[in-house]
Amino acid sequence: MLKGARVRWLALSVAIAAFACLGLLIAVTASGSRVGGLLMAVGCGALAIFLAARGLAPERLVLTPEGLTTISFGRPTTRRWTDVESFSVAPVRNNAIVTFEPDPRAAGGQGGFLPETYGLKADDLAALLNEWKQRYGASPR
C-alpha cells in the first residue's frame, strides 16, 4: 500500500488558516474592509478545513493481483488490471501525473488519472503499475 503526502496537505492547511486569521484581523481592525475581511476569513477557513481533512485522511493506493484501488476520503475506487491497457505519464504545468487508458477489450472501460503519485516520481509509479499490469493483467482473448 502506498500512502499520499499527508504532511504537505497539513502544512498547506496551516498556511491557509493563517490567511483566514488575517481576514479576521482585517475585518476587526480596518474600517470599510469588514465585508472583505469576513469573506477572506470564511473562504480561507473553509479551504483550511478541507485541506486538513485531506491531510488527516490521506489518499492511498492498494495493489493486489486483481487490480488497483485508490482510496480518497475513505471512498475506494477499484480498477481491474484487465480493464487497463497501460499506464503513462502526462505533464501538467510544472508537475506530472500518471494516466491510464482503457483496454479496448474491456466493456465500458474508461481512462483516467491517479490523484497523486503516493511519494514516488510519476515515471516510477507508472513503471510499477505497468509491471503489476504485465504480471497480473493477462485478459482472456
C-alpha positions as CSV (number, residue, x, y, z in Angstrom):
1,M,0.0,0.0,0.0
2,L,1.3,3.4,-0.9
3,K,0.2,6.5,1.0
4,G,-0.4,10.1,-0.1
5,A,1.5,13.1,1.1
6,R,0.0,13.8,4.5
7,V,2.5,16.4,5.7
8,R,2.1,18.5,2.5
9,W,-1.7,18.8,3.0
10,L,-1.5,19.6,6.7
11,A,1.2,22.3,6.1
12,L,-0.9,23.8,3.4
13,S,-3.9,23.9,5.6
14,V,-1.9,25.7,8.3
15,A,-0.7,28.3,5.8
16,I,-4.3,28.9,4.5
17,A,-5.6,29.1,8.1
18,A,-3.1,31.9,8.7
19,F,-4.8,33.8,5.8
20,A,-8.2,33.1,7.5
21,C,-6.8,34.7,10.7
22,L,-5.5,37.7,8.6
23,G,-9.0,38.1,7.2
24,L,-10.5,38.2,10.7
25,L,-7.9,40.7,11.7
26,I,-8.8,42.9,8.7
27,A,-12.5,42.6,9.5
28,V,-12.0,43.7,13.1
29,T,-9.5,46.4,12.7
30,A,-9.9,48.0,9.3
31,S,-12.8,50.4,8.7
32,G,-14.6,49.9,5.4
33,S,-13.0,46.5,4.8
34,R,-15.1,44.4,7.1
35,V,-17.0,42.5,4.5
36,G,-13.9,41.8,2.5
37,G,-12.1,40.6,5.7
38,L,-15.0,38.4,6.6
39,L,-15.2,36.9,3.1
40,M,-11.5,36.2,3.2
41,A,-11.8,34.6,6.7
42,V,-14.7,32.4,5.7
43,G,-13.3,31.3,2.4
44,C,-9.8,30.6,3.7
45,G,-11.2,28.9,6.8
46,A,-13.3,26.6,4.7
47,L,-10.4,25.8,2.5
48,A,-8.1,25.2,5.5
49,I,-10.7,22.7,7.0
50,F,-10.9,20.8,3.6
51,L,-7.1,20.6,3.3
52,A,-6.7,19.5,6.9
53,A,-9.3,16.7,6.3
54,R,-7.4,15.6,3.3
55,G,-4.2,15.5,5.3
56,L,-5.8,13.6,8.1
57,A,-7.3,11.0,5.8
58,P,-4.6,10.7,3.1
59,E,-5.1,9.1,-0.2
60,R,-3.9,5.5,-0.5
61,L,-3.1,3.2,-3.4
62,V,-3.5,-0.5,-2.8
63,L,-2.2,-3.0,-5.4
64,T,-3.5,-6.6,-5.5
65,P,-3.3,-9.4,-8.1
66,E,-6.9,-8.4,-9.1
67,G,-6.3,-4.7,-9.6
68,L,-5.6,-1.4,-8.1
69,T,-7.7,0.5,-5.6
70,T,-7.4,4.2,-4.9
71,I,-8.8,5.4,-1.6
72,S,-9.7,9.1,-1.2
73,F,-11.6,10.5,1.7
74,G,-12.4,6.9,2.7
75,R,-14.1,6.1,-0.7
76,P,-12.4,3.3,-2.6
77,T,-12.3,3.1,-6.4
78,T,-11.1,-0.2,-7.9
79,R,-10.0,-0.9,-11.4
80,R,-9.1,-4.4,-12.6
81,W,-5.8,-4.9,-14.4
82,T,-7.7,-6.4,-17.3
83,D,-9.7,-3.1,-17.7
84,V,-6.5,-1.0,-18.2
85,E,-4.4,-1.0,-21.4
86,S,-1.4,0.8,-19.9
87,F,-0.1,3.5,-17.6
88,S,1.8,6.5,-18.7
89,V,3.0,9.9,-17.5
90,A,1.4,13.2,-18.7
91,P,2.9,16.6,-17.9
92,V,0.5,19.0,-16.2
93,R,2.0,22.5,-15.8
94,N,5.2,22.0,-13.7
95,N,4.1,18.6,-12.5
96,A,3.5,15.1,-13.9
97,I,0.6,12.8,-13.3
98,V,0.0,9.1,-14.0
99,T,-2.7,8.4,-16.6
100,F,-4.2,5.2,-17.9
101,E,-6.0,4.1,-21.0
102,P,-8.9,1.6,-21.0
103,D,-8.3,-1.8,-22.5
104,P,-10.2,-1.9,-25.8
105,R,-11.4,-5.4,-25.0
106,A,-13.0,-4.3,-21.7
107,A,-16.6,-3.4,-21.8
108,G,-17.4,0.2,-20.8
109,G,-13.8,0.9,-19.7
110,Q,-12.8,4.5,-19.1
111,G,-9.4,6.1,-19.0
112,G,-8.4,8.5,-16.3
113,F,-5.6,9.5,-14.0
114,L,-4.4,8.8,-10.5
115,P,-5.0,11.7,-8.0
116,E,-1.3,11.7,-6.9
117,T,2.0,9.9,-7.1
118,Y,2.0,8.5,-3.5
119,G,5.5,9.6,-2.7
120,L,7.0,8.3,-5.9
121,K,8.1,10.0,-9.1
122,A,5.4,9.8,-11.7
123,D,7.7,7.8,-14.0
124,D,8.5,5.3,-11.2
125,L,4.8,4.9,-10.3
126,A,3.8,4.3,-13.9
127,A,6.6,1.7,-14.3
128,L,5.5,0.0,-11.1
129,L,1.8,-0.1,-12.3
130,N,2.8,-1.4,-15.7
131,E,4.8,-4.1,-14.1
132,W,1.8,-5.2,-12.0
133,K,-0.4,-5.0,-15.1
134,Q,2.0,-7.2,-17.0
135,R,2.2,-9.7,-14.2
136,Y,-1.5,-9.9,-13.2
137,G,-3.4,-8.4,-16.1
138,A,-3.5,-11.1,-18.7
139,S,-7.0,-10.9,-20.0
140,P,-8.6,-13.8,-21.8
141,R,-8.9,-13.3,-25.6
